[in-house]
């Protein structure tokens, strides 16, 4: 949410709130000194994970997305609550959604998925040294786990009729990381 210390900030009114986000109306100073309104979704963020096995394979989850009424292939990703540590959320989501535990974690980066609509920041991690465990899907989640080579996962993600923006951003962050490593 915009900082109350910002010289542009005037006030915030929460219009609707639930477990995952708040829909807010802010008042802020315009360039001419008058007060304008900005409606936005206040979200604590999300954490995505690219699990990478020693053999170069990865895991995608196939998730039914209610709002889109479709199944999407994506990397494991889950929402944060205010004050949560991104790495701890990533560890939890990897186990819950994909049934994996990792011993080696690397932050790939972060991005703003809805910069004109929300203050959400998404974090993406690379998880290695993986072992299988059991999944713990929430009652609202319809998730199927698919292990495959990373090259195939790229193909699956890009050949969907509807792309998952968070997973595509995660791939871009992975590519940047690998390029910096000289791979």
C-alpha contacts under 8 A as a table, 3 or more apart, distances in Angstrom:
res1	aa1	res2	aa2	distance
1	X	42	X	6.01
1	X	119	X	5.78
2	X	6	X	7.21
2	X	9	X	7.04
2	X	119	X	7.99
3	X	6	X	5.32
3	X	9	X	7.01
4	X	9	X	5.67
4	X	10	X	7.41
4	X	11	X	7.64
5	X	9	X	7.15
6	X	9	X	5.35
7	X	29	X	7.81
8	X	28	X	5.15
8	X	29	X	4.73
8	X	30	X	7.33
9	X	26	X	7.78
9	X	27	X	6.64
9	X	28	X	4.62
9	X	29	X	6.52
10	X	26	X	7.36
10	X	27	X	5.21
10	X	28	X	4.90
10	X	29	X	6.88
10	X	35	X	7.99
11	X	26	X	5.60
11	X	27	X	5.17
11	X	28	X	7.03
12	X	24	X	6.60
12	X	25	X	5.76
12	X	26	X	4.36
12	X	27	X	6.42
13	X	24	X	5.56
13	X	25	X	5.19
13	X	26	X	6.29
14	X	17	X	6.98
14	X	22	X	6.52
14	X	23	X	6.00
14	X	24	X	4.44
14	X	25	X	6.48
15	X	22	X	7.39
15	X	23	X	5.55
15	X	24	X	5.38
15	X	25	X	6.93
16	X	22	X	5.65
16	X	23	X	5.12
16	X	24	X	7.18
17	X	20	X	7.94
17	X	21	X	6.01
17	X	22	X	4.23
17	X	23	X	6.32
18	X	21	X	5.67
18	X	22	X	6.37
20	X	43	X	6.85
20	X	44	X	7.96
20	X	79	X	7.40
20	X	80	X	7.90
20	X	81	X	7.16
21	X	41	X	6.60
21	X	42	X	5.66
21	X	43	X	4.87
21	X	44	X	7.43
22	X	41	X	5.69
22	X	42	X	5.03
22	X	43	X	6.75
23	X	39	X	7.34
23	X	40	X	5.89
23	X	41	X	4.60
23	X	42	X	6.17
24	X	39	X	5.65
24	X	40	X	5.42
24	X	41	X	6.17
24	X	42	X	6.86
25	X	37	X	6.60
25	X	38	X	5.71
25	X	39	X	4.50
25	X	40	X	6.58
26	X	37	X	5.57
26	X	38	X	5.12
26	X	39	X	6.28
26	X	40	X	7.92
27	X	35	X	6.27
27	X	36	X	5.54
27	X	37	X	4.70
27	X	38	X	6.44
28	X	35	X	5.46
28	X	36	X	5.41
28	X	37	X	6.41
28	X	38	X	7.57
29	X	32	X	7.89
29	X	33	X	5.65
29	X	34	X	5.76
29	X	35	X	4.68
29	X	36	X	6.19
30	X	33	X	5.29
30	X	34	X	5.44
30	X	35	X	5.81
30	X	36	X	6.15
31	X	34	X	7.45
39	X	117	X	7.63
40	X	116	X	7.94
40	X	117	X	5.16
40	X	118	X	5.35
40	X	119	X	7.72
41	X	117	X	6.18
41	X	118	X	4.59
41	X	119	X	6.89
42	X	118	X	5.84
42	X	119	X	5.79
42	X	120	X	6.87
43	X	118	X	6.84
43	X	119	X	6.29
43	X	120	X	5.03
44	X	79	X	7.66
44	X	80	X	5.70
44	X	81	X	5.73
44	X	82	X	5.28
44	X	83	X	7.91
44	X	119	X	7.93
44	X	120	X	5.96
44	X	121	X	7.34
45	X	79	X	5.98
45	X	80	X	5.33
45	X	81	X	7.58
45	X	120	X	4.70
45	X	121	X	4.84
45	X	122	X	5.35
45	X	123	X	7.74
46	X	77	X	6.82
46	X	78	X	5.40
46	X	79	X	4.13
46	X	80	X	5.18
46	X	86	X	7.76
46	X	120	X	7.56
46	X	121	X	6.76
46	X	122	X	4.71
46	X	123	X	6.28
47	X	77	X	5.41
47	X	78	X	5.53
47	X	79	X	6.42
47	X	80	X	7.16
47	X	86	X	6.25
47	X	87	X	7.82
47	X	89	X	6.47
47	X	90	X	5.40
47	X	93	X	7.93
47	X	122	X	5.62
47	X	123	X	4.71
47	X	124	X	5.71
47	X	125	X	7.61
48	X	75	X	6.64
48	X	76	X	5.72
48	X	77	X	4.00
48	X	78	X	6.58
48	X	90	X	6.39
48	X	122	X	7.32
48	X	123	X	6.13
48	X	124	X	4.59
48	X	125	X	6.28
48	X	166	X	7.73
48	X	167	X	7.75
48	X	170	X	7.30
49	X	75	X	6.17
49	X	76	X	5.56
49	X	77	X	6.25
49	X	90	X	6.41
49	X	94	X	6.79
49	X	124	X	5.59
49	X	125	X	4.85
49	X	126	X	5.85
49	X	127	X	6.60
49	X	170	X	7.86
50	X	58	X	7.13
50	X	59	X	7.53
50	X	75	X	6.09
50	X	76	X	7.31
50	X	124	X	7.53
50	X	125	X	6.26
50	X	126	X	4.94
50	X	127	X	6.05
50	X	170	X	7.41
51	X	58	X	5.38
51	X	59	X	6.18
51	X	126	X	6.02
51	X	127	X	4.65
51	X	128	X	6.10
51	X	130	X	7.55
52	X	56	X	6.11
52	X	57	X	5.89
52	X	58	X	4.83
52	X	59	X	7.66
52	X	126	X	7.09
52	X	127	X	6.06
52	X	128	X	5.28
52	X	129	X	7.85
52	X	130	X	7.61
52	X	150	X	7.89
53	X	56	X	5.41
53	X	57	X	5.32
53	X	58	X	6.08
53	X	128	X	6.06
53	X	129	X	6.62
53	X	130	X	6.32
54	X	57	X	7.36
54	X	128	X	7.55
54	X	129	X	7.19
56	X	149	X	6.08
56	X	150	X	6.13
57	X	147	X	6.92
57	X	148	X	5.33
57	X	149	X	3.84
57	X	150	X	5.02
58	X	147	X	5.74
58	X	148	X	5.59
58	X	149	X	5.85
58	X	150	X	5.43
58	X	153	X	7.31
59	X	75	X	6.93
59	X	98	X	7.36
59	X	145	X	6.87
59	X	146	X	5.52
59	X	147	X	4.39
59	X	148	X	6.19
59	X	153	X	7.70
60	X	73	X	6.14
60	X	74	X	5.39
60	X	75	X	4.88
60	X	76	X	6.81
60	X	98	X	7.98
60	X	145	X	6.21
60	X	146	X	5.30
60	X	147	X	6.50
60	X	148	X	7.80
60	X	153	X	6.91
61	X	73	X	5.63
61	X	74	X	5.46
61	X	75	X	5.94
61	X	76	X	6.17
61	X	97	X	7.44
61	X	98	X	6.81
61	X	143	X	6.25
61	X	144	X	5.59
61	X	145	X	4.62
61	X	146	X	5.94
62	X	71	X	6.27
62	X	72	X	5.46
62	X	73	X	4.38
62	X	74	X	6.38
62	X	143	X	5.49
62	X	144	X	5.07
62	X	145	X	6.40
62	X	146	X	7.42
63	X	71	X	5.28
63	X	72	X	5.34
63	X	73	X	6.40
63	X	74	X	7.45
63	X	141	X	7.38
63	X	142	X	5.73
63	X	143	X	4.65
63	X	144	X	6.73
64	X	69	X	7.11
64	X	70	X	5.64
64	X	71	X	4.18
64	X	72	X	6.41
64	X	141	X	7.33
64	X	142	X	5.52
64	X	143	X	6.82
65	X	68	X	5.54
65	X	69	X	5.71
65	X	70	X	5.53
65	X	71	X	5.92
65	X	72	X	7.01
66	X	69	X	4.82
66	X	70	X	6.95
72	X	160	X	7.62
72	X	162	X	7.53
72	X	163	X	7.69
72	X	164	X	6.92
73	X	156	X	7.26
73	X	157	X	6.23
73	X	160	X	7.79
73	X	164	X	7.37
74	X	77	X	7.99
74	X	157	X	6.84
74	X	164	X	6.37
74	X	166	X	7.92
74	X	167	X	5.53
75	X	167	X	5.68
76	X	93	X	6.71
76	X	94	X	6.08
76	X	97	X	6.16
76	X	98	X	6.63
77	X	90	X	7.44
77	X	93	X	6.36
77	X	94	X	7.61
77	X	97	X	8.00
78	X	89	X	7.46
78	X	90	X	7.48
78	X	93	X	5.83
79	X	89	X	7.84
80	X	84	X	6.33
80	X	86	X	7.46
80	X	89	X	6.55
81	X	84	X	5.70
84	X	88	X	7.44
84	X	89	X	7.03
85	X	88	X	5.38
85	X	89	X	6.37
86	X	89	X	5.09
86	X	90	X	6.14
86	X	123	X	6.87
87	X	90	X	4.98
87	X	91	X	6.22
87	X	125	X	7.83
88	X	91	X	5.13
88	X	92	X	6.24
89	X	92	X	5.11
89	X	93	X	6.06
90	X	93	X	5.16
90	X	94	X	6.04
90	X	125	X	7.30
91	X	94	X	5.32
91	X	95	X	6.44
91	X	101	X	7.14
91	X	102	X	7.58
92	X	95	X	5.38
92	X	96	X	6.08
93	X	96	X	5.00
93	X	97	X	5.68
93	X	98	X	7.70
94	X	97	X	5.57
94	X	98	X	5.40
94	X	99	X	6.51
94	X	100	X	5.70
94	X	101	X	6.79
95	X	98	X	5.66
95	X	99	X	4.43
95	X	100	X	4.69
95	X	101	X	5.74
95	X	133	X	7.09
95	X	134	X	7.17
95	X	135	X	6.08
95	X	136	X	7.42
96	X	99	X	5.81
96	X	100	X	7.88
96	X	134	X	7.55
96	X	135	X	4.71
96	X	136	X	4.45
96	X	137	X	5.87
97	X	135	X	5.71
97	X	136	X	6.58
97	X	137	X	6.07
97	X	143	X	7.19
97	X	145	X	7.81
98	X	134	X	7.97
98	X	135	X	6.00
98	X	145	X	5.88
99	X	132	X	5.77
99	X	133	X	4.83
99	X	134	X	4.57
99	X	135	X	4.23
99	X	136	X	7.58
100	X	130	X	6.39
100	X	131	X	5.67
100	X	132	X	4.63
100	X	133	X	5.43
100	X	134	X	7.39
100	X	135	X	7.86
101	X	130	X	5.57
101	X	131	X	5.37
101	X	132	X	6.41
101	X	133	X	6.82
102	X	105	X	7.07
102	X	127	X	5.69
102	X	128	X	5.58
102	X	129	X	5.41
102	X	130	X	4.41
102	X	131	X	6.50
103	X	127	X	7.56
103	X	128	X	6.50
103	X	129	X	5.35
103	X	130	X	6.60
104	X	127	X	5.83
104	X	128	X	4.97
104	X	129	X	5.75
105	X	125	X	6.66
105	X	126	X	5.78
105	X	127	X	4.81
105	X	128	X	6.41
106	X	125	X	5.57
106	X	126	X	5.08
106	X	127	X	6.64
107	X	123	X	7.75
107	X	124	X	6.31
107	X	125	X	4.50
107	X	126	X	6.32
108	X	123	X	7.75
108	X	124	X	5.48
108	X	125	X	5.10
108	X	126	X	6.31
108	X	170	X	7.89
108	X	173	X	5.63
108	X	174	X	6.18
108	X	177	X	6.32
109	X	123	X	5.97
109	X	124	X	5.64
109	X	125	X	7.22
109	X	173	X	6.21
110	X	121	X	6.64
110	X	122	X	5.36
110	X	123	X	4.26
110	X	124	X	6.00
111	X	121	X	5.71
111	X	122	X	5.38
111	X	123	X	6.72
111	X	169	X	7.80
112	X	115	X	5.52
112	X	119	X	7.42
112	X	120	X	6.14
112	X	121	X	4.84
112	X	122	X	6.23
113	X	120	X	6.96
113	X	121	X	6.96
113	X	122	X	7.00
113	X	165	X	7.73
113	X	166	X	7.17
114	X	117	X	5.32
114	X	118	X	5.39
114	X	119	X	7.37
114	X	120	X	6.99
115	X	118	X	5.64
115	X	119	X	6.36
115	X	120	X	7.58
124	X	170	X	6.00
124	X	173	X	7.61
126	X	174	X	7.57
127	X	130	X	7.26
137	X	140	X	7.99
137	X	141	X	5.95
137	X	142	X	7.68
137	X	143	X	7.37
138	X	141	X	5.28
148	X	152	X	6.36
148	X	153	X	6.38
149	X	152	X	5.28
149	X	153	X	6.32
150	X	153	X	4.92
150	X	154	X	6.27
151	X	154	X	5.19
151	X	155	X	6.41
152	X	155	X	4.97
152	X	156	X	6.12
153	X	156	X	5.01
153	X	157	X	6.06
154	X	157	X	5.19
154	X	158	X	6.15
154	X	171	X	7.92
155	X	158	X	5.26
155	X	159	X	5.86
156	X	159	X	5.29
156	X	160	X	6.35
157	X	160	X	5.90
157	X	163	X	6.57
157	X	164	X	7.28
157	X	167	X	7.56
157	X	168	X	7.33
158	X	163	X	6.44
158	X	168	X	7.88
159	X	163	X	7.77
160	X	163	X	5.74
163	X	168	X	7.59
164	X	167	X	5.56
164	X	168	X	6.34
165	X	168	X	5.06
165	X	169	X	6.06
166	X	169	X	5.09
166	X	170	X	6.12
167	X	170	X	4.82
167	X	171	X	6.24
168	X	171	X	5.09
168	X	172	X	6.38
169	X	172	X	5.02
169	X	173	X	6.27
170	X	173	X	5.07
170	X	174	X	6.13
171	X	174	X	4.90
171	X	175	X	6.06
172	X	175	X	5.07
172	X	176	X	6.24
173	X	176	X	5.09
173	X	177	X	6.18
174	X	177	X	5.00
174	X	178	X	6.09
175	X	178	X	5.10
175	X	179	X	6.02
176	X	179	X	5.15
176	X	180	X	6.25
177	X	180	X	5.20
177	X	181	X	6.35
178	X	181	X	4.93
178	X	182	X	6.28
178	X	183	X	5.17
179	X	182	X	4.98
179	X	183	X	5.46
180	X	183	X	7.56
